[in-house]
Amino acid sequence: MNESRSQSYADAGVDITAGYKAVELMKAHVARTMTAGSVTDIGGFGGLFALDLNGITNPILVSGTDGVGTKLKIALLMDKHDTIGIDCVAMCVNDIICCGAKPLFFLDYIACGKNIPERIAEIVSGVAEGCVQSDCALVGGETAEHPGMMPELDYDLAGFSVGVVDRSKVLNKANVKPGDVLIALASSGVHSNGFSLVRKVFDVENADLNVYVNELGGTLGETLLTPTKIYVKSILQLLEKVNVKAVSHITGGGFYENLPRVLPDNCGVKIEKKDVRVLPIFDLLMKTGNIPERDMYNTYNMGVGMAVIVDEQSVDTALETLKAAGEDAYVLGRVVSGQGVELC
């Protein structure tokens, strides 16, 4: 039992004993994420990880960090906190996999107005689930109480992940050429970007998020809180089967910002809008907010959470591999000479 306590600190708004309780409550969740490289349990000063270099001759470490943004407001309004951690992990590991790297471990940071141990453990349960889905270990984290800076029930969540890839297997956009094919991996929903606009359009602070919406096949709250899909295991399987030239994570900036990031200067992509399998939430958002179509494609994933580029000869194998991995994958468009994204 930890005998450390400070009544004076508690009177100032920070209950360190609540922190100890939160750690105890989250340990079972963290244990689910332990992989072969995990060296220590949570609670030390640093997270240790043994790097397995089997099959890797020239290791490159790839890191990513991100938060969940104002999607947290939906979790707070619904008082549901066990999925938002999946989003946090997803935003980091989905970026790492775009380099061809396998995520190894993850750390989270939770800032809160008041440490409510049960809620912190609930948040971490989602982080742990995200780590399980991406086969990376949750090796540590931090929970910080910020009395006077944040309302008691508010919190923010961010994370950091590290992965590894052999230098010879780092995805290089220089290999992309006109005639290559763009394959879409369907998203699970809005994922974790553009929620400031979502909140404005649906006036979520004053809306009943538990009302069933026919167009969505569920409630607005459930639909908006749907966790970001994690594509790590599917992409790793794909990398073993075909020559993947590039992978793009479709997040903030939508099609117009994220696809050009994996294209050389002499290449653009051409996508026919009829081929984009737009999810109902985006149709409802565009209609309700009277948002121009281009703004939608420049802000949201529109139903495409990840896109991969392969040569034409690899398309059938790529689709078969992705579908076998549980992905809703389909041909989205083609690489063409020029620059930018053409949606026609």
C-alpha positions in Angstrom: 0.0 0.0 0.0 1.3 3.5 -0.9 1.4 5.7 2.2 2.2 8.9 0.3 -0.4 11.5 0.8 -0.6 15.3 1.3 -3.7 17.0 2.8 -2.2 20.4 1.8 -1.9 19.4 -1.8 -5.4 17.9 -1.7 -6.7 21.2 -0.4 -5.1 22.9 -3.4 -7.1 20.6 -5.7 -4.7 17.7 -6.4 -5.4 14.4 -4.8 -2.3 12.2 -5.3 -4.0 9.2 -3.7 -6.6 9.3 -6.5 -3.7 9.0 -8.9 -2.5 5.8 -7.1 -6.0 4.4 -7.3 -6.3 5.2 -11.0 -3.0 3.4 -11.7 -4.3 0.3 -9.8 -7.6 0.3 -11.7 -5.9 0.6 -15.1 -3.3 -2.1 -14.6 -5.6 -4.9 -15.8 -6.2 -2.9 -19.0 -2.5 -2.3 -19.6 -1.7 -6.0 -19.0 -3.7 -6.8 -22.2 -1.3 -4.9 -24.3 1.9 -6.6 -23.2 3.9 -7.8 -26.2 7.1 -9.8 -26.5 9.1 -6.6 -26.3 7.5 -5.4 -23.0 10.1 -5.3 -20.2 8.3 -3.6 -17.3 4.9 -3.1 -15.8 3.3 0.4 -15.6 4.3 2.5 -12.7 8.1 3.1 -13.2 9.8 6.3 -14.2 10.2 5.2 -17.8 8.7 2.6 -20.2 11.2 0.0 -21.2 10.9 -2.0 -24.5 13.3 -4.7 -25.9 13.7 -4.1 -29.6 13.6 -7.3 -31.7 15.7 -6.8 -34.8 15.1 -10.3 -36.2 14.9 -9.8 -40.0 15.9 -6.1 -39.8 19.4 -5.3 -40.9 19.2 -1.5 -40.8 16.5 -0.4 -38.4 14.8 3.0 -38.7 12.6 4.2 -35.8 9.4 6.0 -36.8 7.5 8.1 -34.2 4.1 9.7 -34.2 2.2 11.9 -31.7 -1.4 13.2 -31.8 -4.5 13.9 -29.7 -8.2 13.4 -30.2 -9.2 17.0 -30.5 -12.7 18.2 -29.8 -14.2 14.8 -30.4 -13.6 14.6 -26.6 -16.6 16.9 -26.2 -18.9 14.2 -27.6 -17.5 11.7 -25.1 -18.1 14.2 -22.3 -21.6 15.0 -23.4 -22.5 11.3 -23.6 -20.5 10.4 -20.4 -18.9 7.6 -22.3 -15.1 7.4 -22.1 -14.1 3.8 -23.0 -13.6 4.4 -26.8 -11.9 7.7 -27.0 -8.6 6.1 -26.2 -8.9 4.0 -29.4 -9.0 7.2 -31.3 -5.9 8.5 -29.6 -3.9 5.3 -30.5 -5.3 5.3 -34.0 -4.2 8.8 -34.8 -0.6 7.9 -34.0 -0.2 4.3 -35.3 -2.2 5.0 -38.5 0.5 7.6 -39.3 3.4 5.3 -38.4 2.1 2.6 -40.7 2.2 5.0 -43.6 6.0 4.7 -43.6 5.8 0.9 -43.6 6.7 0.7 -40.0 5.3 -1.7 -37.3 4.2 0.2 -34.2 6.0 -1.1 -31.1 4.8 0.8 -28.1 2.6 3.7 -27.0 2.4 6.2 -24.2 -0.6 8.3 -23.2 -1.0 11.7 -21.5 -4.3 12.6 -19.8 -4.8 16.1 -18.4 -7.9 16.5 -16.2 -9.6 19.1 -14.0 -10.0 16.4 -11.3 -8.7 12.9 -11.2 -11.6 10.6 -10.9 -9.9 7.2 -10.8 -12.8 5.2 -12.4 -13.1 7.6 -15.3 -9.3 7.7 -15.9 -9.3 3.9 -15.9 -12.2 3.9 -18.4 -10.2 6.2 -20.7 -7.2 4.0 -20.4 -9.3 0.9 -21.2 -9.9 2.5 -24.6 -6.2 3.2 -25.0 -5.4 -0.4 -24.2 -8.0 -1.6 -26.7 -6.3 0.6 -29.4 -3.0 -0.9 -28.5 -4.3 -4.5 -28.8 -5.8 -3.7 -32.2 -2.5 -2.4 -33.4 -0.4 -5.0 -31.6 1.7 -2.5 -29.7 2.4 -2.3 -26.0 1.2 0.4 -23.6 4.4 0.9 -21.8 3.6 4.0 -19.7 1.7 7.3 -19.5 0.9 10.3 -17.3 -2.2 11.6 -15.7 -2.0 15.3 -14.6 -4.6 17.1 -12.5 -5.0 20.8 -13.5 -7.3 22.4 -10.9 -8.1 26.0 -11.7 -7.1 25.5 -15.3 -9.7 23.0 -16.4 -13.3 22.4 -15.2 -13.4 19.4 -12.9 -15.1 17.1 -15.4 -13.0 18.1 -18.4 -10.0 16.3 -19.7 -7.7 16.2 -22.7 -6.0 13.1 -24.1 -2.8 12.8 -26.3 -0.5 10.0 -27.1 2.9 9.1 -28.6 4.0 5.9 -30.4 7.2 4.5 -31.8 7.6 1.9 -34.6 10.4 0.3 -36.5 11.0 -0.5 -40.2 14.1 -1.7 -42.1 15.5 1.1 -44.1 15.2 -0.9 -47.3 11.4 -1.2 -46.7 10.6 2.4 -45.9 7.8 3.5 -48.3 9.1 6.0 -50.8 6.8 8.2 -52.8 9.5 8.5 -55.5 8.4 5.0 -56.7 4.8 6.2 -57.5 4.2 6.7 -61.2 1.3 7.5 -63.5 -0.9 4.4 -64.1 -0.6 3.2 -60.5 -3.9 2.5 -58.8 -5.3 4.0 -55.6 -7.1 1.6 -53.3 -9.5 2.9 -50.6 -9.9 1.3 -47.2 -13.2 2.3 -45.8 -13.4 4.4 -42.6 -15.6 3.6 -39.6 -17.0 7.2 -39.6 -15.8 10.7 -39.0 -12.8 9.3 -37.1 -11.0 12.1 -35.2 -10.9 15.3 -37.2 -13.2 18.1 -38.1 -15.2 17.9 -34.9 -15.2 21.7 -34.3 -17.3 21.9 -37.5 -19.3 18.8 -36.6 -20.2 20.3 -33.2 -21.2 23.6 -34.8 -23.4 22.0 -37.5 -25.2 19.7 -35.1 -25.2 22.1 -32.2 -24.2 19.1 -30.0 -24.2 21.0 -26.7 -28.0 21.5 -27.1 -28.9 18.5 -29.2 -30.3 15.2 -27.9 -27.5 12.9 -29.0 -29.5 9.8 -28.0 -32.3 10.3 -30.5 -32.4 7.7 -33.3 -31.6 9.1 -36.7 -33.0 7.0 -39.6 -30.3 8.1 -42.1 -27.6 6.9 -39.7 -29.2 3.7 -38.5 -28.4 4.7 -35.0 -28.2 7.7 -32.7 -26.2 10.8 -33.6 -24.1 10.4 -30.5 -23.2 6.8 -31.2 -22.3 7.6 -34.8 -20.1 10.5 -33.9 -18.3 8.6 -31.1 -17.6 5.6 -33.3 -13.8 5.0 -32.8 -11.3 5.7 -35.5 -10.5 2.5 -37.4 -7.0 1.1 -36.9 -5.4 -0.2 -40.1 -2.1 -1.4 -38.8 -2.5 -5.2 -39.0 -4.2 -5.0 -42.4 -1.5 -2.9 -43.9 1.3 -5.1 -42.5 -0.3 -8.1 -44.1 -0.6 -6.2 -47.4 3.1 -5.2 -47.2 4.0 -8.9 -47.1 2.0 -9.8 -50.2 2.4 -6.9 -52.7 4.7 -4.1 -53.6 3.0 -1.2 -51.8 4.3 2.1 -53.2 2.6 4.5 -50.8 0.1 4.7 -47.9 -1.9 7.8 -47.0 -3.8 8.3 -43.8 -6.9 10.4 -44.6 -7.3 12.7 -41.6 -7.6 16.5 -41.3 -7.3 18.1 -44.7 -9.2 15.2 -46.3 -8.4 14.1 -49.8 -6.9 17.4 -51.0 -4.1 17.6 -48.3 -3.4 14.0 -47.5 -3.1 12.3 -50.9 -0.6 14.7 -52.4 1.7 14.0 -49.4 2.5 10.5 -50.8 2.9 11.7 -54.5 6.1 12.8 -56.3 6.0 16.3 -57.8 5.1 15.0 -61.3 2.1 13.0 -60.2 -1.5 13.7 -59.2 -4.5 11.4 -58.6 -7.8 11.3 -60.5 -10.9 10.1 -58.6 -14.4 9.9 -59.8 -16.8 11.0 -57.1 -19.2 8.2 -57.9 -16.6 5.7 -56.9 -16.2 7.2 -53.4 -18.4 5.2 -51.0 -19.5 8.2 -48.9 -20.9 7.2 -45.4 -24.3 8.5 -44.4 -22.9 10.7 -41.6 -21.1 12.9 -44.2 -24.2 13.3 -46.4 -26.1 14.4 -43.2 -23.4 16.7 -42.2 -23.1 18.4 -45.6 -26.9 18.7 -45.9 -27.5 20.0 -42.3 -24.6 22.5 -42.4 -25.1 23.5 -46.1 -21.4 22.8 -46.5 -19.9 23.0 -50.0 -18.8 19.6 -51.4 -15.2 20.7 -51.8 -15.0 21.7 -48.2 -16.2 18.3 -47.2 -13.5 16.6 -49.2 -11.0 19.1 -47.8 -11.9 18.4 -44.2 -13.2 14.8 -43.8 -12.3 11.3 -44.9 -15.7 10.9 -46.6 -15.7 7.2 -45.9 -12.0 6.6 -46.9 -9.8 6.2 -43.8 -6.7 5.0 -45.6 -5.6 4.8 -49.2 -2.8 2.7 -50.7 -1.1 2.9 -54.0 0.0 -0.2 -55.9 0.9 -0.9 -59.5 -2.0 -2.2 -61.7 -0.7 -5.8 -61.8 -1.0 -5.9 -58.0 -4.5 -4.6 -57.6 -6.3 -8.0 -57.5 -3.9 -9.4 -54.9 -4.1 -6.3 -52.9 -7.9 -6.3 -52.8 -8.0 -10.0 -51.9 -5.4 -9.5 -49.1 -7.2 -6.5 -47.6 -10.6 -8.1 -47.8 -9.3 -11.2 -46.1 -8.0 -9.0 -43.4 -11.5 -7.7 -42.8 -11.2 -4.4 -44.7 -13.9 -3.0 -47.0 -11.4 -2.2 -49.8 -12.0 -1.0 -53.4 -10.4 0.8 -56.3 -10.7 4.5 -55.7 -8.8 6.1 -58.5 -5.6 6.3 -60.5 -2.3 8.1 -60.4 -2.0 10.5 -63.4 0.6 12.9 -64.7 0.3 16.4 -63.2 -0.2 17.5 -59.6 -2.9 17.5 -56.9 -6.2 15.8 -56.6 -8.8 15.8 -59.3 -12.3 14.9 -58.2 -14.6 14.6 -61.2 
